[in-house]
Amino acid sequence: MHLNEDPLRISILIQKKINNSLSAAEEQELVEWLDEKPEHAALYARCLDKSVQQESYRYFTHVDTKSAWKDILPAIEAKETKSKAILTRNLIRYVAAACVLIIGLFVALPYLTKNSITEETDLATVDYSPAENKAILKLSDGTTLTLDTQHEEVAIAGNSIKYSDGKELVNTDDISSAIISTPRGGYYRVVLPDGTKVQLNAGSSLTYPLTFTGNTREVWATGELYFEVTPDKAKPFVVHTEEQVLKVLGTKFNVNSYAEAKTVKTSLIEGKVQIASPTLKPIVLTPGQQSIVKPNRIQVKNIDPEQATAWIHGKFNFDGKRLREVMHELSLWYDIDVDIDADVPEVEFFGGIYRDNNLSTILSLLEQNEIAYKLTNDKKLLITKVKPK
């Protein structure tokens, strides 16, 4: 098949060009395609435009990609039975559609191959399932409870802690505080005594009192957590992490304070928050802003709130993230250890994928960036650069 008739091949070449992983032969293929028509060069420019890539990701977060690819695949496959004139007319539409989902390849490739839609088990002999409802609750009286994986939330109700369906977990008459923690491969939600809801990502923890007393509502957090704070002007809500103190009245925000990152990121969705650090001047965030607390400064930037909270909606957001950052997220979600060779390039990704996919579905995409991987039976992921032949 001529390259001009293969939109999937064109899309993959464009994606590899973005990540600087084209071979000399592939580079020549792409050049020949670009020289064929002005429309090709215009489409190529759009695919390289980061604003277009980011808009594609926002589009992706609102569609069911499995259904979308079931619609587009027959059209792509049918091209072999249609006339060349029809194919030429439809080529730009096919490539544009593919580029929307293929820019980072983390979006599209699981659905591009017929077998991958129905036979994920063929992608790897060793595979790992995504995270599930899993957490430990440690109480101030020394009791440790493993939370039920059939539930997704615990809440303080009267003199007891209960699951969301009302099932009582423990009486709290002699308990003053609790620590809920999620391991790698786990997530959970907790409702605090004031009604504030907190979602814990994998590898996170929240320490909280069973009754808020005094003039503030204070909790302590590690890892990544999403807060929906119940408004109470008389009692500001305060979140402590190792590097910062966050103070709010009533708002929605995401805090990412994983120790490995050596920074604390706070993304504000609604309301207003104040970020303070022991050695730095406090700053105030407004909706759509993110603060990044570093050892010697606090950086503030504008963000897309939907990207910052993609994990709350069951999606990974890889938009603009580099390989090692992506691998850190995967290690937490799939409970694996990642070892990356020093010569593996820091490729940048765009797009995302649903978090309920098995690990192999995501990792198979690395091969498109000239990166090889191996999953072991003892939960290790080894990543190496493909050597030239």
C-alpha positions as CSV (number, residue, x, y, z in Angstrom):
1,M,0.0,0.0,0.0
2,H,1.3,3.4,-0.9
3,L,1.9,5.7,2.1
4,N,-0.7,8.2,0.7
5,E,-3.3,5.5,1.2
6,D,-2.4,4.6,4.8
7,P,-3.5,7.2,7.3
8,L,-2.5,5.0,10.3
9,R,1.1,4.8,9.0
10,I,1.2,8.6,8.5
11,S,-0.1,9.2,12.0
12,I,2.5,7.0,13.5
13,L,5.3,8.7,11.6
14,I,4.1,12.1,12.8
15,Q,4.0,10.9,16.4
16,K,7.5,9.4,16.1
17,K,8.7,12.7,14.6
18,I,7.3,14.6,17.6
19,N,9.4,12.3,19.9
20,N,12.5,12.4,17.7
21,S,12.5,8.7,17.2
22,L,12.2,8.5,13.4
23,S,14.8,6.3,11.6
24,A,16.4,7.6,8.4
25,A,14.1,5.6,6.2
26,E,11.0,6.7,8.1
27,E,12.2,10.4,7.9
28,Q,12.4,10.0,4.1
29,E,8.8,8.5,4.1
30,L,7.5,11.4,5.9
31,V,9.3,13.9,3.7
32,E,7.9,12.3,0.6
33,W,4.4,12.5,2.0
34,L,4.8,16.1,3.0
35,D,6.0,17.0,-0.5
36,E,3.0,15.4,-2.2
37,K,0.4,18.1,-1.4
38,P,0.1,21.4,0.4
39,E,-2.7,19.9,2.5
40,H,-0.3,17.4,3.9
41,A,2.0,20.1,5.2
42,A,-0.9,22.0,6.7
43,L,-2.1,18.9,8.6
44,Y,1.4,18.1,9.7
45,A,1.7,21.6,11.2
46,R,-1.5,21.1,13.1
47,C,-0.4,17.8,14.5
48,L,2.8,19.5,15.8
49,D,0.9,22.4,17.3
50,K,0.9,21.8,21.1
51,S,-2.3,23.8,21.5
52,V,-4.0,21.4,19.0
53,Q,-2.6,18.4,20.9
54,Q,-3.9,19.8,24.2
55,E,-7.3,20.5,22.7
56,S,-7.3,16.9,21.3
57,Y,-6.7,15.6,24.9
58,R,-9.6,17.7,26.2
59,Y,-11.8,16.3,23.4
60,F,-10.6,12.8,24.4
61,T,-11.7,13.2,28.0
62,H,-15.3,13.7,26.9
63,V,-15.7,10.8,24.6
64,D,-15.8,7.0,24.8
65,T,-12.7,6.1,22.7
66,K,-13.6,2.4,22.4
67,S,-16.9,3.3,20.8
68,A,-15.2,6.0,18.7
69,W,-12.7,3.6,17.3
70,K,-15.4,1.0,16.6
71,D,-16.9,3.7,14.4
72,I,-13.7,4.8,12.6
73,L,-12.0,1.4,12.1
74,P,-14.5,0.1,9.6
75,A,-14.1,3.3,7.6
76,I,-10.3,2.9,7.6
77,E,-10.5,-0.8,6.7
78,A,-13.1,-0.1,4.0
79,K,-10.7,2.1,2.1
80,E,-9.2,-1.0,0.4
81,T,-12.5,-1.7,-1.4
82,K,-13.3,1.9,-2.4
83,S,-12.1,3.8,-5.4
84,K,-8.9,5.8,-5.3
85,A,-10.8,9.0,-5.8
86,I,-12.9,8.5,-2.7
87,L,-9.8,7.5,-0.7
88,T,-8.0,10.6,-1.7
89,R,-10.9,12.8,-0.7
90,N,-11.2,11.1,2.7
91,L,-7.5,10.8,3.5
92,I,-7.2,14.1,5.3
93,R,-10.3,13.3,7.4
94,Y,-8.9,9.9,8.4
95,V,-5.4,11.3,9.3
96,A,-6.9,14.2,11.2
97,A,-9.1,11.8,13.2
98,A,-6.1,9.6,13.9
99,C,-4.0,12.5,14.9
100,V,-6.5,13.6,17.5
101,L,-6.1,10.3,19.3
102,I,-2.7,9.2,18.2
103,I,-0.5,12.2,19.1
104,G,0.7,10.6,22.3
105,L,-0.1,7.1,21.2
106,F,-1.2,6.6,24.8
107,V,-4.6,7.6,23.7
108,A,-5.2,5.5,20.6
109,L,-3.0,2.5,20.0
110,P,-4.9,0.1,22.2
111,Y,-7.9,0.5,19.8
112,L,-6.0,0.7,16.5
113,T,-5.2,-3.0,16.3
114,K,-8.1,-5.3,15.8
115,N,-6.8,-7.8,18.3
116,S,-6.1,-5.3,21.0
117,I,-9.7,-4.4,21.3
118,T,-10.7,-7.8,22.3
119,E,-7.5,-9.7,23.2
120,E,-5.5,-7.6,25.6
121,T,-3.9,-10.8,27.1
122,D,-1.9,-11.2,23.8
123,L,0.1,-8.0,24.5
124,A,2.3,-9.5,27.2
125,T,2.9,-12.8,28.9
126,V,3.2,-11.0,32.3
127,D,0.6,-8.4,33.1
128,Y,-0.8,-6.4,36.0
129,S,-4.3,-5.1,36.8
130,P,-5.1,-1.5,37.7
131,A,-5.6,-0.2,41.2
132,E,-8.7,-1.0,43.1
133,N,-10.5,0.1,46.3
134,K,-7.9,-0.6,48.9
135,A,-6.9,1.2,52.1
136,I,-5.8,0.8,55.7
137,L,-7.4,2.7,58.6
138,K,-5.3,3.2,61.7
139,L,-7.1,4.5,64.8
140,S,-5.7,6.5,67.7
141,D,-6.4,3.6,70.1
142,G,-4.0,1.4,68.1
143,T,-6.6,-0.5,66.1
144,T,-5.7,-1.2,62.4
145,L,-8.4,-2.0,59.9
146,T,-8.1,-3.3,56.4
147,L,-11.0,-1.6,54.5
148,D,-13.4,-3.6,52.4
149,T,-12.5,-3.7,48.6
150,Q,-16.2,-3.9,47.9
151,H,-16.7,-0.4,49.2
152,E,-15.1,2.8,48.0
153,E,-15.8,5.2,50.9
154,V,-15.8,5.5,54.7
155,A,-17.4,8.3,56.7
156,I,-17.8,9.5,60.2
157,A,-21.4,9.2,61.3
158,G,-22.3,9.9,64.9
159,N,-20.3,7.7,67.2
160,S,-19.1,5.3,64.5
161,I,-17.2,5.0,61.2
162,K,-19.4,3.5,58.4
163,Y,-19.1,2.5,54.8
164,S,-21.2,4.4,52.3
165,D,-24.0,1.9,52.4
166,G,-24.4,2.4,56.1
167,K,-22.5,-0.7,57.3
168,E,-20.7,0.1,60.5
169,L,-17.0,-0.4,60.6
170,V,-16.1,0.6,64.2
171,N,-17.4,2.4,67.2
172,T,-15.6,5.7,67.8
173,D,-16.4,6.4,71.5
174,D,-12.8,6.0,72.6
175,I,-11.1,7.2,69.4
176,S,-9.9,10.8,68.7
177,S,-8.2,10.6,65.3
178,A,-7.6,8.3,62.4
179,I,-5.1,7.8,59.5
180,I,-6.4,6.5,56.2
181,S,-3.7,5.3,53.8
182,T,-3.7,3.8,50.4
183,P,-0.9,1.5,49.2
184,R,0.5,1.4,45.7
185,G,-2.3,-0.2,43.6
186,G,-5.1,1.2,45.9
187,Y,-7.4,4.2,46.2
188,Y,-10.2,5.2,48.5
189,R,-12.5,8.1,49.6
190,V,-13.2,9.4,53.1
191,V,-15.9,11.8,54.3
192,L,-14.7,14.0,57.2
193,P,-16.8,15.0,60.3
194,D,-17.8,18.3,58.6
195,G,-18.9,16.6,55.4
196,T,-15.7,17.4,53.5
197,K,-15.0,14.7,50.9
198,V,-11.4,13.6,50.2
199,Q,-10.4,11.2,47.4
200,L,-7.0,9.5,47.9
201,N,-4.9,8.5,44.9
202,A,-2.6,5.5,45.2
203,G,0.3,5.7,47.7
204,S,-1.4,8.5,49.7
205,S,-2.5,9.2,53.3
206,L,-4.7,11.5,55.3
207,T,-4.5,12.1,59.1
208,Y,-7.7,13.7,60.5
209,P,-9.6,14.1,63.8
210,L,-12.9,12.5,64.4
211,T,-14.2,15.8,65.6
212,F,-13.1,19.3,64.5
213,T,-12.6,21.5,67.6
214,G,-11.2,25.0,68.0
215,N,-11.2,27.7,65.4
216,T,-9.8,25.6,62.5
217,R,-10.3,22.3,60.7
218,E,-6.8,20.8,60.3
219,V,-5.7,17.6,58.5
220,W,-2.3,16.3,57.4
221,A,-1.7,14.8,53.9
222,T,0.9,12.9,51.9
223,G,0.7,11.8,48.2
224,E,-2.1,13.0,46.0
225,L,-5.6,13.9,47.3
226,Y,-8.6,15.8,45.9
227,F,-10.6,17.8,48.4
228,E,-14.2,19.1,48.2
229,V,-14.3,21.2,51.3
230,T,-17.6,22.0,53.1
231,P,-17.8,25.8,53.5
232,D,-17.5,27.2,57.1
233,K,-16.3,30.8,57.3
234,A,-15.9,30.5,61.1
235,K,-13.6,27.5,60.8
236,P,-11.0,27.7,58.0
237,F,-9.9,24.3,56.5
238,V,-6.2,23.7,56.7
239,V,-4.2,21.1,54.9
240,H,-0.6,20.4,56.1
241,T,2.0,18.7,53.9
242,E,5.7,18.4,54.6
243,E,6.5,21.5,52.5
244,Q,3.5,23.7,52.8
245,V,0.3,24.8,54.7
246,L,-2.8,25.3,52.7
247,K,-5.7,27.4,54.1
248,V,-9.2,27.5,52.6
249,L,-12.8,28.4,53.5
250,G,-14.8,26.3,51.1
251,T,-13.4,25.1,47.8
252,K,-12.3,22.2,45.5
253,F,-8.6,21.6,44.9
254,N,-6.0,18.9,44.2
255,V,-2.8,18.4,46.2
256,N,0.1,16.4,44.9
257,S,2.9,16.0,47.4
258,Y,4.6,12.7,46.6
259,A,8.0,12.7,48.1
260,E,9.7,11.5,44.9
261,A,8.7,14.7,43.1
262,K,10.4,16.9,45.7
263,T,7.7,19.5,45.1
264,V,4.1,20.1,46.2
265,K,1.6,21.0,43.5
266,T,-1.8,22.5,44.4
267,S,-4.3,22.9,41.7
268,L,-7.3,25.0,42.4
269,I,-10.7,24.1,40.8
270,E,-13.1,26.3,42.7
271,G,-12.9,29.0,45.5
272,K,-9.7,30.5,46.8
273,V,-6.8,29.1,48.8
274,Q,-3.7,30.5,50.5
275,I,-0.4,28.6,50.1
276,A,2.3,29.2,52.8
277,S,5.7,27.7,53.3
278,P,7.9,28.2,56.4
279,T,10.6,30.2,54.5
280,L,8.5,31.8,51.7
281,K,6.0,34.6,51.4
282,P,2.4,33.2,51.2
283,I,0.5,33.4,47.9
284,V,-3.2,33.2,47.0
285,L,-4.5,31.0,44.2
286,T,-7.6,31.6,42.1
287,P,-9.5,29.0,40.1
288,G,-7.5,27.6,37.2
289,Q,-4.1,28.2,38.8
290,Q,-1.5,25.8,40.2
291,S,1.2,26.5,42.7
292,I,4.4,24.5,42.8
293,V,6.3,24.8,46.1
294,K,10.0,24.2,45.7
295,P,12.8,24.6,48.3
296,N,13.5,28.2,47.5
297,R,10.4,29.6,45.7
298,I,6.7,29.2,45.0
299,Q,5.8,29.1,41.3
300,V,2.3,29.9,40.0
301,K,1.0,28.9,36.6
302,N,-2.3,28.6,34.8
303,I,-3.6,25.1,34.2
304,D,-6.5,23.3,32.6
305,P,-8.6,22.1,35.6
306,E,-9.8,19.0,33.8
307,Q,-6.3,17.9,33.2
308,A,-5.3,18.4,36.8
309,T,-8.2,16.3,38.0
310,A,-8.3,13.6,35.3
311,W,-7.5,10.9,37.8
312,I,-10.7,11.7,39.7
313,H,-12.6,10.8,36.6
314,G,-10.8,7.5,36.0
315,K,-8.3,8.7,33.5
316,F,-4.5,9.2,33.2
317,N,-3.5,12.6,32.0
318,F,-0.1,12.4,30.3
319,D,-0.4,15.8,28.5
320,G,3.1,17.3,28.3
321,K,4.6,14.9,30.8
322,R,7.9,13.2,30.3
323,L,8.7,9.5,30.5
324,R,9.9,9.3,34.1
325,E,7.0,11.2,35.4
326,V,4.6,8.9,33.5
327,M,6.4,5.9,34.9
328,H,6.1,7.2,38.4
329,E,2.3,7.4,38.0
330,L,2.2,3.9,36.6
331,S,4.3,2.5,39.4
332,L,1.9,3.8,42.0
333,W,-1.3,2.7,40.1
334,Y,-0.1,-0.8,39.2
335,D,2.1,-1.4,42.2
336,I,5.3,-2.0,40.3
337,D,9.0,-1.0,40.6
338,V,10.4,0.7,37.5
339,D,14.0,0.6,36.4
340,I,14.8,2.9,33.4
341,D,18.2,2.7,31.7
342,A,20.2,5.9,31.7
343,D,20.2,6.1,27.8
344,V,16.4,6.0,27.5
345,P,15.3,9.4,26.1
346,E,12.9,11.6,28.1
347,V,10.2,11.5,25.4
348,E,7.2,13.8,26.0
349,F,3.7,12.5,25.9
350,F,0.3,14.0,25.0
351,G,-3.1,12.6,25.6
352,G,-4.3,10.0,28.1
353,I,-5.9,6.7,28.6
354,Y,-8.5,5.2,31.0
355,R,-7.0,4.0,34.3
356,D,-9.0,0.7,34.2
357,N,-6.7,-0.7,31.5
358,N,-4.3,-3.5,32.3
359,L,-0.6,-2.3,32.4
360,S,0.4,-4.1,29.2
361,T,-2.1,-2.1,27.2
362,I,-0.2,1.1,28.1
363,L,3.3,-0.3,27.9
364,S,2.9,-1.7,24.4
365,L,2.8,1.9,23.3
366,L,6.4,2.4,24.4
367,E,7.6,0.4,21.4
368,Q,6.4,3.1,19.1
369,N,8.9,5.4,20.7
370,E,11.8,3.0,20.1
371,I,11.7,2.0,23.7
372,A,11.6,-1.6,24.8
373,Y,10.2,-2.9,28.1
374,K,10.1,-6.1,30.1
375,L,7.6,-7.0,32.8
376,T,8.8,-9.6,35.4
377,N,6.9,-11.9,37.7
378,D,8.1,-10.0,40.8
379,K,6.5,-6.7,39.8
380,K,9.4,-5.1,38.1
381,L,9.3,-3.1,34.9
382,L,12.6,-2.8,33.0
383,I,12.8,-0.1,30.3
384,T,15.6,0.0,27.8
385,K,16.3,1.9,24.5
386,V,16.0,-0.1,21.4
387,K,19.4,-0.6,19.9
388,P,19.9,0.2,16.2
389,K,20.2,-2.8,13.9
